[in-house]
Amino acid sequence: MSLEDSESLPVNYYFKKKIEWILKEYKYVEGLNEVICQLIELKELNFYNKLTDKLQIDRRSSILRPLKVGIPLTREELQKVPLIKIGSENLSDPFLYPYFKKDLINFPDFYFLYKFLEAVYFLDIGHILKKEDLEKLYFSGLDENIISNLDDFEDLSGLEITSEFFVKLKHLDWENEETDIFFNQLNRARIDTVYDFTEFSDVDYSGSMTPSGIGLDRPNVQMSAFPPLHKRAYVLSGIPINRGVINYGIFFSILAYGNPYFNFPATENAFLLFLAGCSAVNSDRDVINENDVIKAYKTYYKLLTTNISGIVDKLLEEKFMSR
């Protein structure tokens, strides 16, 4: 192929080839090619740029703090959400997340389900979320539908999630080390594809932390950072402490950009880990395998490409009619 011919190819052709190269050792995983095609579609969807543009904040600075799409519910209000209450009672909540994670899936991994949905819902309805918007989202039952049905969450007949489900989540592990690596490599491919790195130099581009928890002083070389993790990434002063359902207020002098509280792509990593765990528990297994990771990604894609506000309204209407 000549240089002229190659320049006429669509840009996304190169992204697809890049993802296939990153994941070349996992061609045997069923459904992987479909997920790769979905990631290419998400790049075209331009989700993160739309999100930051809608919030009118600079993409480079936005990663220094959580993306605030509305006034958050209070701690007391959050504790009234049935699943948040059950989750906080049955999942570990490390004092400093993700650095001191004990279990594979902790309470913050589950809680990021709501933070992800807030961002999607915000873009869907087109305005900063008011208290009534958040109440609709949190109390509609969409959380149970996603957890029990995953990529079939449009089926409104979700099962009731009990404390037993969260106990099983707490005790999950990877099927083997290869599955753990596959999850991280797929995360790397997603971040490299979906997010725009053009404003960062090659010198800045390095590795980052995973939701599984890595030592404070070393990055995971299997996963790309957004933004890059290098010595300048440790200059922030604020860090969230999540005792008692995500409570802010304690400050620390070191913070890596891989922290899900300050980095939306890292929030997605934690959320995807939680979804993979749900797939394993729904299949009555105590380990997460590669099929669970694929199921998590298909759910993630569908959440980003579905009219979430319409589903929330339908769920609330069903609840009202059943009274």
Short mmCIF file of the C-alpha atoms (twelve columns), coordinates in Angstrom:
data_MODEL
# 
_entry.id   MODEL 
# 
loop_
_atom_site.group_PDB 
_atom_site.id 
_atom_site.type_symbol 
_atom_site.label_atom_id 
_atom_site.label_alt_id 
_atom_site.label_comp_id 
_atom_site.label_asym_id 
_atom_site.label_seq_id 
_atom_site.Cartn_x 
_atom_site.Cartn_y 
_atom_site.Cartn_z 
_atom_site.pdbx_PDB_model_num 
ATOM 1   C CA . MET A 1   0.000   0.000   0.000  1 
ATOM 2   C CA . SER A 2   1.394   3.402   -0.944 1 
ATOM 3   C CA . LEU A 3   1.575   6.349   1.436  1 
ATOM 4   C CA . GLU A 4   -1.132  8.099   -0.588 1 
ATOM 5   C CA . ASP A 5   -3.433  5.059   -0.247 1 
ATOM 6   C CA . SER A 6   -2.843  4.801   3.500  1 
ATOM 7   C CA . GLU A 7   -3.690  8.471   4.004  1 
ATOM 8   C CA . SER A 8   -7.067  7.911   2.339  1 
ATOM 9   C CA . LEU A 9   -8.078  5.275   4.895  1 
ATOM 10  C CA . PRO A 10  -10.431 6.289   7.725  1 
ATOM 11  C CA . VAL A 11  -8.677  7.325   10.955 1 
ATOM 12  C CA . ASN A 12  -10.656 4.711   12.872 1 
ATOM 13  C CA . TYR A 13  -9.088  1.974   10.734 1 
ATOM 14  C CA . TYR A 14  -5.802  2.681   12.515 1 
ATOM 15  C CA . PHE A 15  -7.423  2.725   15.938 1 
ATOM 16  C CA . LYS A 16  -9.016  -0.656  15.262 1 
ATOM 17  C CA . LYS A 17  -5.661  -2.086  14.168 1 
ATOM 18  C CA . LYS A 18  -4.017  -0.603  17.263 1 
ATOM 19  C CA . ILE A 19  -6.566  -2.217  19.602 1 
ATOM 20  C CA . GLU A 20  -6.208  -5.539  17.792 1 
ATOM 21  C CA . TRP A 21  -2.440  -5.302  18.256 1 
ATOM 22  C CA . ILE A 22  -2.743  -4.514  21.985 1 
ATOM 23  C CA . LEU A 23  -5.105  -7.483  22.423 1 
ATOM 24  C CA . LYS A 24  -3.474  -9.837  19.905 1 
ATOM 25  C CA . GLU A 25  -2.910  -12.506 22.561 1 
ATOM 26  C CA . TYR A 26  -6.651  -12.657 23.306 1 
ATOM 27  C CA . LYS A 27  -8.101  -13.337 19.856 1 
ATOM 28  C CA . TYR A 28  -9.618  -16.525 21.270 1 
ATOM 29  C CA . VAL A 29  -11.934 -14.595 23.642 1 
ATOM 30  C CA . GLU A 30  -15.501 -14.872 22.363 1 
ATOM 31  C CA . GLY A 31  -17.125 -11.499 21.717 1 
ATOM 32  C CA . LEU A 32  -13.861 -9.523  21.766 1 
ATOM 33  C CA . ASN A 33  -14.135 -8.383  18.152 1 
ATOM 34  C CA . GLU A 34  -17.628 -7.024  18.838 1 
ATOM 35  C CA . VAL A 35  -16.277 -5.091  21.838 1 
ATOM 36  C CA . ILE A 36  -13.444 -3.662  19.724 1 
ATOM 37  C CA . CYS A 37  -15.978 -2.423  17.153 1 
ATOM 38  C CA . GLN A 38  -18.028 -0.895  19.975 1 
ATOM 39  C CA . LEU A 39  -14.971 0.979   21.270 1 
ATOM 40  C CA . ILE A 40  -14.447 2.441   17.807 1 
ATOM 41  C CA . GLU A 41  -18.085 3.583   17.819 1 
ATOM 42  C CA . LEU A 42  -17.587 5.169   21.248 1 
ATOM 43  C CA . LYS A 43  -14.662 7.146   19.877 1 
ATOM 44  C CA . GLU A 44  -17.043 8.536   17.263 1 
ATOM 45  C CA . LEU A 45  -19.575 9.231   20.040 1 
ATOM 46  C CA . ASN A 46  -16.927 11.513  21.625 1 
ATOM 47  C CA . PHE A 47  -18.469 11.019  25.064 1 
ATOM 48  C CA . TYR A 48  -15.787 12.569  27.277 1 
ATOM 49  C CA . ASN A 49  -15.317 15.673  25.111 1 
ATOM 50  C CA . LYS A 50  -19.076 16.191  25.002 1 
ATOM 51  C CA . LEU A 51  -19.203 15.838  28.775 1 
ATOM 52  C CA . THR A 52  -16.462 18.370  29.509 1 
ATOM 53  C CA . ASP A 53  -17.661 20.736  26.801 1 
ATOM 54  C CA . LYS A 54  -21.175 20.651  28.249 1 
ATOM 55  C CA . LEU A 55  -19.744 21.455  31.681 1 
ATOM 56  C CA . GLN A 56  -17.660 24.233  30.077 1 
ATOM 57  C CA . ILE A 57  -14.426 23.084  31.697 1 
ATOM 58  C CA . ASP A 58  -10.996 22.495  30.239 1 
ATOM 59  C CA . ARG A 59  -10.350 18.786  29.636 1 
ATOM 60  C CA . ARG A 60  -6.819  18.971  30.983 1 
ATOM 61  C CA . SER A 61  -7.854  20.635  34.249 1 
ATOM 62  C CA . SER A 62  -11.063 18.652  34.686 1 
ATOM 63  C CA . ILE A 63  -9.135  15.579  35.713 1 
ATOM 64  C CA . LEU A 64  -7.867  17.362  38.812 1 
ATOM 65  C CA . ARG A 65  -11.268 17.073  40.448 1 
ATOM 66  C CA . PRO A 66  -14.473 15.038  40.139 1 
ATOM 67  C CA . LEU A 67  -16.738 15.975  37.246 1 
ATOM 68  C CA . LYS A 68  -19.682 17.640  38.971 1 
ATOM 69  C CA . VAL A 69  -22.816 17.278  36.854 1 
ATOM 70  C CA . GLY A 70  -25.139 18.515  39.594 1 
ATOM 71  C CA . ILE A 71  -25.532 19.179  43.301 1 
ATOM 72  C CA . PRO A 72  -24.898 15.794  44.970 1 
ATOM 73  C CA . LEU A 73  -27.321 14.146  47.328 1 
ATOM 74  C CA . THR A 74  -26.417 14.380  50.994 1 
ATOM 75  C CA . ARG A 75  -24.929 11.480  52.905 1 
ATOM 76  C CA . GLU A 76  -28.281 10.948  54.664 1 
ATOM 77  C CA . GLU A 77  -30.149 10.942  51.345 1 
ATOM 78  C CA . LEU A 78  -27.698 8.474   49.803 1 
ATOM 79  C CA . GLN A 79  -28.163 6.087   52.721 1 
ATOM 80  C CA . LYS A 80  -31.863 5.931   51.825 1 
ATOM 81  C CA . VAL A 81  -31.033 4.407   48.433 1 
ATOM 82  C CA . PRO A 82  -31.711 0.677   49.094 1 
ATOM 83  C CA . LEU A 83  -28.685 -0.725  47.259 1 
ATOM 84  C CA . ILE A 84  -26.260 1.868   48.620 1 
ATOM 85  C CA . LYS A 85  -27.355 0.984   52.138 1 
ATOM 86  C CA . ILE A 86  -26.965 -2.761  51.513 1 
ATOM 87  C CA . GLY A 87  -23.663 -2.260  49.698 1 
ATOM 88  C CA . SER A 88  -22.169 -0.130  52.463 1 
ATOM 89  C CA . GLU A 89  -23.124 -2.801  55.013 1 
ATOM 90  C CA . ASN A 90  -21.574 -5.704  53.113 1 
ATOM 91  C CA . LEU A 91  -18.641 -4.397  51.049 1 
ATOM 92  C CA . SER A 92  -15.301 -3.212  52.374 1 
ATOM 93  C CA . ASP A 93  -14.679 0.523   52.266 1 
ATOM 94  C CA . PRO A 94  -10.913 1.143   52.459 1 
ATOM 95  C CA . PHE A 95  -9.869  4.287   54.272 1 
ATOM 96  C CA . LEU A 96  -7.762  5.420   51.307 1 
ATOM 97  C CA . TYR A 97  -9.142  4.106   48.022 1 
ATOM 98  C CA . PRO A 98  -7.719  2.616   45.785 1 
ATOM 99  C CA . TYR A 99  -4.330  2.368   47.490 1 
ATOM 100 C CA . PHE A 100 -5.406  0.202   50.425 1 
ATOM 101 C CA . LYS A 101 -7.892  -2.080  48.706 1 
ATOM 102 C CA . LYS A 102 -8.307  -5.412  50.425 1 
ATOM 103 C CA . ASP A 103 -10.966 -7.149  48.348 1 
ATOM 104 C CA . LEU A 104 -11.079 -7.226  44.552 1 
ATOM 105 C CA . ILE A 105 -14.423 -5.393  44.600 1 
ATOM 106 C CA . ASN A 106 -14.944 -2.802  47.327 1 
ATOM 107 C CA . PHE A 107 -17.781 -0.417  48.097 1 
ATOM 108 C CA . PRO A 108 -16.328 2.452   45.973 1 
ATOM 109 C CA . ASP A 109 -16.224 0.150   42.901 1 
ATOM 110 C CA . PHE A 110 -19.968 -0.358  43.346 1 
ATOM 111 C CA . TYR A 111 -20.634 3.316   44.147 1 
ATOM 112 C CA . PHE A 112 -19.043 4.427   40.860 1 
ATOM 113 C CA . LEU A 113 -22.073 2.863   39.151 1 
ATOM 114 C CA . TYR A 114 -24.013 5.948   40.259 1 
ATOM 115 C CA . LYS A 115 -21.290 8.431   39.325 1 
ATOM 116 C CA . PHE A 116 -21.135 6.922   35.841 1 
ATOM 117 C CA . LEU A 117 -24.926 7.035   35.491 1 
ATOM 118 C CA . GLU A 118 -24.954 10.670  36.632 1 
ATOM 119 C CA . ALA A 119 -22.663 11.623  33.744 1 
ATOM 120 C CA . VAL A 120 -24.700 9.673   31.181 1 
ATOM 121 C CA . TYR A 121 -27.981 11.039  32.548 1 
ATOM 122 C CA . PHE A 122 -26.602 14.583  32.536 1 
ATOM 123 C CA . LEU A 123 -25.774 14.368  28.831 1 
ATOM 124 C CA . ASP A 124 -29.110 12.713  28.064 1 
ATOM 125 C CA . ILE A 125 -31.374 15.328  29.672 1 
ATOM 126 C CA . GLY A 126 -29.154 18.237  28.661 1 
ATOM 127 C CA . HIS A 127 -28.877 20.260  31.865 1 
ATOM 128 C CA . ILE A 128 -27.106 20.240  35.217 1 
ATOM 129 C CA . LEU A 129 -28.799 17.667  37.445 1 
ATOM 130 C CA . LYS A 130 -31.149 19.108  40.006 1 
ATOM 131 C CA . LYS A 131 -32.050 17.302  43.208 1 
ATOM 132 C CA . GLU A 132 -35.237 15.904  41.676 1 
ATOM 133 C CA . ASP A 133 -33.242 14.565  38.694 1 
ATOM 134 C CA . LEU A 134 -30.825 12.747  40.997 1 
ATOM 135 C CA . GLU A 135 -33.673 11.349  43.082 1 
ATOM 136 C CA . LYS A 136 -35.317 9.983   39.935 1 
ATOM 137 C CA . LEU A 137 -32.041 8.385   38.829 1 
ATOM 138 C CA . TYR A 138 -31.095 6.924   42.220 1 
ATOM 139 C CA . PHE A 139 -34.551 5.690   43.258 1 
ATOM 140 C CA . SER A 140 -35.918 4.458   39.913 1 
ATOM 141 C CA . GLY A 141 -34.535 0.955   40.306 1 
ATOM 142 C CA . LEU A 142 -32.211 1.320   37.312 1 
ATOM 143 C CA . ASP A 143 -29.312 0.233   39.524 1 
ATOM 144 C CA . GLU A 144 -30.986 -3.127  40.260 1 
ATOM 145 C CA . ASN A 145 -31.886 -3.556  36.596 1 
ATOM 146 C CA . ILE A 146 -28.280 -3.061  35.500 1 
ATOM 147 C CA . ILE A 147 -26.851 -5.332  38.173 1 
ATOM 148 C CA . SER A 148 -29.262 -8.192  37.503 1 
ATOM 149 C CA . ASN A 149 -29.673 -7.868  33.712 1 
ATOM 150 C CA . LEU A 150 -26.384 -6.188  32.656 1 
ATOM 151 C CA . ASP A 151 -26.510 -5.525  28.888 1 
ATOM 152 C CA . ASP A 152 -30.207 -6.460  28.891 1 
ATOM 153 C CA . PHE A 153 -31.010 -3.680  31.371 1 
ATOM 154 C CA . GLU A 154 -33.693 -2.381  29.000 1 
ATOM 155 C CA . ASP A 155 -35.707 -5.399  30.160 1 
ATOM 156 C CA . LEU A 156 -37.474 -3.749  33.085 1 
ATOM 157 C CA . SER A 157 -38.044 -7.009  34.965 1 
ATOM 158 C CA . GLY A 158 -34.875 -6.822  37.048 1 
ATOM 159 C CA . LEU A 159 -34.457 -9.140  40.017 1 
ATOM 160 C CA . GLU A 160 -34.293 -7.884  43.579 1 
ATOM 161 C CA . ILE A 161 -30.690 -7.549  44.745 1 
ATOM 162 C CA . THR A 162 -30.170 -8.693  48.338 1 
ATOM 163 C CA . SER A 163 -27.299 -8.566  50.810 1 
ATOM 164 C CA . GLU A 164 -26.339 -12.083 49.716 1 
ATOM 165 C CA . PHE A 165 -25.411 -10.703 46.293 1 
ATOM 166 C CA . PHE A 166 -22.990 -8.192  47.827 1 
ATOM 167 C CA . VAL A 167 -21.472 -10.841 50.102 1 
ATOM 168 C CA . LYS A 168 -20.685 -12.897 47.000 1 
ATOM 169 C CA . LEU A 169 -19.212 -9.809  45.311 1 
ATOM 170 C CA . LYS A 170 -16.968 -9.229  48.310 1 
ATOM 171 C CA . HIS A 171 -15.404 -12.683 48.000 1 
ATOM 172 C CA . LEU A 172 -14.791 -12.666 44.246 1 
ATOM 173 C CA . ASP A 173 -11.362 -13.135 42.707 1 
ATOM 174 C CA . TRP A 174 -9.922  -13.363 39.201 1 
ATOM 175 C CA . GLU A 175 -10.138 -16.786 37.589 1 
ATOM 176 C CA . ASN A 176 -6.399  -16.545 36.976 1 
ATOM 177 C CA . GLU A 177 -3.680  -13.949 36.475 1 
ATOM 178 C CA . GLU A 178 -4.253  -13.982 32.724 1 
ATOM 179 C CA . THR A 179 -7.835  -12.734 33.197 1 
ATOM 180 C CA . ASP A 180 -6.580  -9.876  35.378 1 
ATOM 181 C CA . ILE A 181 -4.068  -8.901  32.677 1 
ATOM 182 C CA . PHE A 182 -6.746  -9.152  29.978 1 
ATOM 183 C CA . PHE A 183 -8.977  -6.764  31.930 1 
ATOM 184 C CA . ASN A 184 -6.152  -4.230  32.288 1 
ATOM 185 C CA . GLN A 185 -5.102  -4.554  28.656 1 
ATOM 186 C CA . LEU A 186 -8.674  -3.990  27.488 1 
ATOM 187 C CA . ASN A 187 -8.879  -0.936  29.753 1 
ATOM 188 C CA . ARG A 188 -5.694  0.358   28.165 1 
ATOM 189 C CA . ALA A 189 -7.125  -0.175  24.692 1 
ATOM 190 C CA . ARG A 190 -10.337 1.621   25.667 1 
ATOM 191 C CA . ILE A 191 -8.568  4.649   27.128 1 
ATOM 192 C CA . ASP A 192 -6.111  4.884   24.230 1 
ATOM 193 C CA . THR A 193 -9.015  4.793   21.778 1 
ATOM 194 C CA . VAL A 194 -11.890 6.685   23.357 1 
ATOM 195 C CA . TYR A 195 -9.943  9.567   24.940 1 
ATOM 196 C CA . ASP A 196 -7.990  12.282  23.175 1 
ATOM 197 C CA . PHE A 197 -4.273  12.349  24.076 1 
ATOM 198 C CA . THR A 198 -3.206  14.906  21.500 1 
ATOM 199 C CA . GLU A 199 -2.632  17.613  24.132 1 
ATOM 200 C CA . PHE A 200 -0.135  15.444  26.064 1 
ATOM 201 C CA . SER A 201 3.448   14.877  24.965 1 
ATOM 202 C CA . ASP A 202 5.078   11.478  24.472 1 
ATOM 203 C CA . VAL A 203 7.368   12.274  27.415 1 
ATOM 204 C CA . ASP A 204 4.328   12.604  29.665 1 
ATOM 205 C CA . TYR A 205 2.715   9.390   28.465 1 
ATOM 206 C CA . SER A 206 3.269   6.514   30.881 1 
ATOM 207 C CA . GLY A 207 1.342   4.084   33.102 1 
ATOM 208 C CA . SER A 208 -1.372  4.420   35.709 1 
ATOM 209 C CA . MET A 209 -3.083  2.650   38.567 1 
ATOM 210 C CA . THR A 210 -5.856  0.105   38.293 1 
ATOM 211 C CA . PRO A 211 -8.964  -0.209  40.483 1 
ATOM 212 C CA . SER A 212 -7.525  -3.454  41.844 1 
ATOM 213 C CA . GLY A 213 -5.072  -1.360  43.845 1 
ATOM 214 C CA . ILE A 214 -1.360  -0.904  43.186 1 
ATOM 215 C CA . GLY A 215 1.383   0.260   45.516 1 
ATOM 216 C CA . LEU A 216 1.445   4.007   46.083 1 
ATOM 217 C CA . ASP A 217 4.888   4.428   44.540 1 
ATOM 218 C CA . ARG A 218 4.669   2.410   41.344 1 
ATOM 219 C CA . PRO A 219 2.318   2.512   38.349 1 
ATOM 220 C CA . ASN A 220 0.858   -0.467  36.515 1 
ATOM 221 C CA . VAL A 221 2.809   -0.619  33.269 1 
ATOM 222 C CA . GLN A 222 0.037   -2.592  31.567 1 
ATOM 223 C CA . MET A 223 -2.387  0.318   31.541 1 
ATOM 224 C CA . SER A 224 -2.074  3.718   29.950 1 
ATOM 225 C CA . ALA A 225 -2.700  6.818   31.997 1 
ATOM 226 C CA . PHE A 226 -5.111  9.659   31.419 1 
ATOM 227 C CA . PRO A 227 -3.478  12.007  31.894 1 
ATOM 228 C CA . PRO A 228 0.044   10.548  32.048 1 
ATOM 229 C CA . LEU A 229 1.388   9.404   35.378 1 
ATOM 230 C CA . HIS A 230 4.837   10.874  35.965 1 
ATOM 231 C CA . LYS A 231 6.526   12.757  38.797 1 
ATOM 232 C CA . ARG A 232 4.390   15.865  38.227 1 
ATOM 233 C CA . ALA A 233 1.283   13.769  38.818 1 
ATOM 234 C CA . TYR A 234 1.953   13.796  42.566 1 
ATOM 235 C CA . VAL A 235 1.500   17.485  43.315 1 
ATOM 236 C CA . LEU A 236 -2.198  17.663  44.169 1 
ATOM 237 C CA . SER A 237 -3.243  18.279  47.758 1 
ATOM 238 C CA . GLY A 238 -6.862  17.136  48.034 1 
ATOM 239 C CA . ILE A 239 -7.852  13.480  48.271 1 
ATOM 240 C CA . PRO A 240 -11.276 11.974  49.033 1 
ATOM 241 C CA . ILE A 241 -11.780 9.713   51.996 1 
ATOM 242 C CA . ASN A 242 -14.810 7.524   51.558 1 
ATOM 243 C CA . ARG A 243 -15.865 6.374   55.013 1 
ATOM 244 C CA . GLY A 244 -19.627 6.498   55.390 1 
ATOM 245 C CA . VAL A 245 -20.647 6.706   51.722 1 
ATOM 246 C CA . ILE A 246 -18.060 8.912   50.008 1 
ATOM 247 C CA . ASN A 247 -17.363 11.677  52.494 1 
ATOM 248 C CA . TYR A 248 -14.869 14.408  51.526 1 
ATOM 249 C CA . GLY A 249 -12.828 16.435  53.948 1 
ATOM 250 C CA . ILE A 250 -9.404  14.910  54.694 1 
ATOM 251 C CA . PHE A 251 -6.389  16.100  52.721 1 
ATOM 252 C CA . PHE A 252 -3.179  14.366  51.788 1 
ATOM 253 C CA . SER A 253 -0.070  15.546  49.982 1 
ATOM 254 C CA . ILE A 254 0.270   12.775  47.382 1 
ATOM 255 C CA . LEU A 255 -2.276  11.802  44.743 1 
ATOM 256 C CA . ALA A 256 -1.871  9.900   41.484 1 
ATOM 257 C CA . TYR A 257 -4.028  10.724  38.478 1 
ATOM 258 C CA . GLY A 258 -5.168  7.093   38.459 1 
ATOM 259 C CA . ASN A 259 -7.504  7.781   41.381 1 
ATOM 260 C CA . PRO A 260 -11.106 7.216   40.188 1 
ATOM 261 C CA . TYR A 261 -12.395 10.172  42.205 1 
ATOM 262 C CA . PHE A 262 -10.362 12.627  40.162 1 
ATOM 263 C CA . ASN A 263 -10.226 10.893  36.802 1 
ATOM 264 C CA . PHE A 264 -13.309 9.840   34.845 1 
ATOM 265 C CA . PRO A 265 -11.538 7.116   32.795 1 
ATOM 266 C CA . ALA A 266 -10.325 5.583   36.079 1 
ATOM 267 C CA . THR A 267 -13.911 5.791   37.386 1 
ATOM 268 C CA . GLU A 268 -14.917 3.778   34.328 1 
ATOM 269 C CA . ASN A 269 -12.248 1.166   35.119 1 
ATOM 270 C CA . ALA A 270 -13.668 0.666   38.610 1 
ATOM 271 C CA . PHE A 271 -17.222 0.600   37.243 1 
ATOM 272 C CA . LEU A 272 -16.273 -2.015  34.613 1 
ATOM 273 C CA . LEU A 273 -14.665 -4.152  37.309 1 
ATOM 274 C CA . PHE A 274 -17.909 -4.000  39.283 1 
ATOM 275 C CA . LEU A 275 -19.951 -4.992  36.204 1 
ATOM 276 C CA . ALA A 276 -17.651 -7.956  35.555 1 
ATOM 277 C CA . GLY A 277 -18.169 -8.999  39.169 1 
ATOM 278 C CA . CYS A 278 -21.941 -8.786  38.734 1 
ATOM 279 C CA . SER A 279 -21.685 -11.050 35.681 1 
ATOM 280 C CA . ALA A 280 -19.757 -13.624 37.717 1 
ATOM 281 C CA . VAL A 281 -22.220 -13.585 40.621 1 
ATOM 282 C CA . ASN A 282 -25.207 -13.757 38.249 1 
ATOM 283 C CA . SER A 283 -23.579 -16.869 36.749 1 
ATOM 284 C CA . ASP A 284 -23.171 -18.342 40.246 1 
ATOM 285 C CA . ARG A 285 -19.366 -18.273 40.143 1 
ATOM 286 C CA . ASP A 286 -16.847 -17.031 42.692 1 
ATOM 287 C CA . VAL A 287 -14.280 -15.976 40.063 1 
ATOM 288 C CA . ILE A 288 -14.331 -13.425 37.239 1 
ATOM 289 C CA . ASN A 289 -13.450 -14.879 33.848 1 
ATOM 290 C CA . GLU A 290 -12.857 -13.320 30.430 1 
ATOM 291 C CA . ASN A 291 -16.509 -13.740 29.428 1 
ATOM 292 C CA . ASP A 292 -17.493 -11.596 32.432 1 
ATOM 293 C CA . VAL A 293 -15.133 -8.856  31.248 1 
ATOM 294 C CA . ILE A 294 -16.729 -8.961  27.785 1 
ATOM 295 C CA . LYS A 295 -20.206 -8.789  29.353 1 
ATOM 296 C CA . ALA A 296 -19.118 -5.746  31.387 1 
ATOM 297 C CA . TYR A 297 -17.905 -3.937  28.271 1 
ATOM 298 C CA . LYS A 298 -21.084 -4.681  26.342 1 
ATOM 299 C CA . THR A 299 -23.092 -3.241  29.238 1 
ATOM 300 C CA . TYR A 300 -20.852 -0.169  29.373 1 
ATOM 301 C CA . TYR A 301 -21.307 0.411   25.628 1 
ATOM 302 C CA . LYS A 302 -25.073 0.020   25.815 1 
ATOM 303 C CA . LEU A 303 -25.342 2.462   28.725 1 
ATOM 304 C CA . LEU A 304 -23.499 5.078   26.673 1 
ATOM 305 C CA . THR A 305 -25.671 4.568   23.586 1 
ATOM 306 C CA . THR A 306 -29.131 4.203   25.154 1 
ATOM 307 C CA . ASN A 307 -31.760 6.760   26.125 1 
ATOM 308 C CA . ILE A 308 -31.228 6.422   29.883 1 
ATOM 309 C CA . SER A 309 -33.773 9.094   30.792 1 
ATOM 310 C CA . GLY A 310 -36.465 7.176   28.911 1 
ATOM 311 C CA . ILE A 311 -35.705 3.996   30.853 1 
ATOM 312 C CA . VAL A 312 -35.725 5.892   34.156 1 
ATOM 313 C CA . ASP A 313 -39.146 7.336   33.326 1 
ATOM 314 C CA . LYS A 314 -40.518 3.882   32.403 1 
ATOM 315 C CA . LEU A 315 -39.208 2.363   35.636 1 
ATOM 316 C CA . LEU A 316 -40.740 5.152   37.723 1 
ATOM 317 C CA . GLU A 317 -44.038 4.763   35.864 1 
ATOM 318 C CA . GLU A 318 -44.051 1.020   36.600 1 
ATOM 319 C CA . LYS A 319 -43.363 1.715   40.270 1 
ATOM 320 C CA . PHE A 320 -46.236 4.213   40.388 1 
ATOM 321 C CA . MET A 321 -48.634 1.818   38.625 1 
ATOM 322 C CA . SER A 322 -47.753 -1.057  40.968 1 
ATOM 323 C CA . ARG A 323 -48.710 0.884   44.069 1 
# 
